[in-house]
Amino acid sequence: MSSVQLPVDPELSEVVFTFTFEDRVETMRLTYKTRAEVISPDCGVLLNYENLEVVDTSFELYSVVNNQLLIDANAPVNVEIRID
């Protein structure tokens, strides 16, 4: 597997993901801020997720590449994890 998209909860400010491999289990805790933006009264509210941070992880090699989460099929990578 080269990439995976994982959900965040707009009502929370952090999420913990657990990854289970054949020989080990790894975890990653992320924090983020949710900001509501009114585009227009007709469109309603757009939620923006920003300030993404890895605050705890068992992965040795990781990098936050983009700290703004986008809800889009073509969204850029936010966090890279290297698994040896």
Secondary structure, DSSP 8 states (H G I E B T S, - for coil): ---------TT-SEEEEEEE-SS-EEEEEEEEEEEEEEEETTTEEEEEEEEEEEEEES-SEEEE--SSB--STT----EEEE--
